[in-house]
């Protein structure tokens, strides 16, 4: 019976993470593709600002907490006579450690200002202000996934 070393486990984890990155990119591509069929409606910004958020994860020294910032935008729009509300700006969710970056995004949507809201015609409550995802997001995820898989395969072959 073969015994796995820590290096082998690390290599397999890298391959799994790389595969996960490819699945994530494919899922994101499908979501974005589906959003192209969404309809638009005029809306009004009901909240615009920056929100402090906290992320928790288990580190080597216990649970670590990191404070970040994200734009906090909400809006209302009407579809077939019914009023809906939403808070998603785009498909990607992000947090930054620079409040000025989050504020710059929030400032694009001033309180009381008009917005174009994109919504799923099958589920009008599913909405976003921006249907686009940067192609660089796909490139970054795919390159990261390819690098992990390559590293894992080379490590299993004991090349590195």
C-alpha positions in Angstrom: 0.0 0.0 0.0 1.4 3.4 -1.0 1.8 6.0 1.6 1.0 9.6 0.8 3.5 12.2 1.9 2.7 15.8 2.8 4.1 16.8 -0.5 1.7 14.5 -2.3 -1.3 15.8 -0.3 -0.3 19.4 -1.2 0.0 18.4 -4.9 -3.4 16.8 -4.9 -4.9 19.9 -3.1 -3.3 22.2 -5.7 -4.9 20.1 -8.5 -8.3 20.1 -6.7 -8.0 23.9 -6.3 -7.1 24.3 -10.0 -10.1 22.2 -11.0 -12.3 24.2 -8.7 -11.0 27.4 -10.4 -12.0 26.0 -13.8 -15.5 25.0 -12.5 -15.9 28.5 -11.0 -14.9 30.2 -14.3 -17.4 28.0 -16.2 -20.2 28.7 -13.6 -19.5 32.4 -13.9 -19.5 32.3 -17.7 -22.9 30.5 -17.6 -24.3 33.1 -15.2 -23.1 36.0 -17.2 -24.4 34.4 -20.4 -27.9 34.0 -18.8 -27.8 37.6 -17.7 -27.6 38.7 -21.3 -31.2 37.7 -21.7 -32.3 39.9 -18.7 -34.6 42.9 -19.3 -34.0 46.4 -18.1 -36.2 48.8 -16.1 -35.7 52.3 -14.8 -35.1 52.5 -11.1 -34.2 54.9 -8.3 -31.3 54.7 -5.9 -32.6 54.4 -2.3 -29.3 54.0 -0.5 -25.7 54.9 -1.4 -22.7 54.7 0.8 -19.9 52.5 2.0 -20.4 49.6 4.4 -17.8 48.2 6.7 -17.7 44.4 6.6 -15.9 41.7 8.4 -14.4 38.5 7.1 -13.5 35.6 9.4 -11.3 32.6 8.6 -9.4 30.0 10.5 -5.7 30.8 10.5 -2.7 29.1 12.0 -3.1 31.2 15.2 -6.8 30.6 15.5 -9.6 32.7 14.0 -8.5 35.8 12.2 -10.7 38.8 11.5 -10.2 41.3 8.7 -12.2 44.4 8.3 -12.9 45.6 4.8 -15.2 48.0 2.9 -17.7 47.5 0.1 -20.1 49.8 -1.7 -23.6 49.8 -0.1 -26.1 50.6 -2.8 -29.8 49.8 -2.9 -32.5 50.7 -5.4 -36.1 50.2 -6.4 -37.6 49.4 -9.8 -40.9 48.4 -11.2 -41.9 45.5 -13.3 -45.5 44.9 -14.5 -46.8 47.3 -11.9 -45.0 45.6 -8.9 -42.2 47.4 -7.1 -39.0 45.4 -6.4 -35.9 46.3 -4.6 -32.3 45.2 -5.0 -28.8 45.8 -3.7 -26.6 43.9 -6.1 -24.3 46.2 -8.2 -22.8 43.5 -10.3 -22.4 39.7 -10.4 -19.0 39.7 -8.7 -19.0 40.5 -5.0 -15.9 42.2 -3.7 -14.4 43.7 -0.6 -11.5 46.1 -0.4 -9.3 47.3 2.4 -9.4 50.9 0.9 -12.7 52.8 1.7 -11.9 55.2 -1.1 -12.2 52.4 -3.7 -15.6 51.4 -2.3 -16.7 55.0 -2.2 -15.7 55.6 -5.8 -18.1 52.8 -6.8 -20.9 54.0 -4.5 -20.5 57.5 -5.9 -21.5 56.3 -9.3 -25.0 55.7 -7.8 -26.0 58.9 -6.0 -29.0 58.7 -3.6 -32.2 59.5 -5.4 -30.6 59.2 -8.8 -31.9 57.2 -11.7 -30.4 53.8 -12.5 -30.9 51.2 -15.2 -31.7 47.9 -13.4 -31.2 44.6 -15.2 -33.6 41.9 -14.0 -34.4 38.2 -14.8 -37.8 38.2 -16.6 -38.5 34.8 -15.0 -37.7 36.0 -11.5 -38.0 39.8 -11.6 -36.6 40.0 -8.0 -33.2 38.8 -9.3 -31.5 41.9 -10.4 -28.2 43.8 -10.8 -27.1 47.2 -12.0 -24.3 45.9 -14.1 -24.5 42.7 -16.2 -20.9 42.7 -17.2 -18.0 40.8 -15.8 -14.5 41.9 -16.8 -12.8 39.4 -19.1 -9.8 39.8 -16.9 -11.7 38.1 -14.1 -12.0 35.0 -16.3 -8.3 35.2 -17.3 -7.2 35.5 -13.7 -9.3 32.6 -12.5 -8.2 30.4 -15.5 -4.5 31.2 -15.2 -4.6 30.6 -11.5 -6.3 27.3 -12.0 -3.9 26.3 -14.7 -0.9 27.2 -12.5 -2.3 25.2 -9.6 -2.9 22.1 -11.8 0.5 22.4 -13.4 2.2 22.8 -10.0 0.3 19.8 -8.6 1.2 17.5 -11.6 4.8 18.6 -11.5 5.0 18.0 -7.7 3.5 14.5 -8.1 6.1 13.7 -10.7 8.7 15.1 -8.3 10.0 17.5 -10.9 9.7 20.4 -8.4 
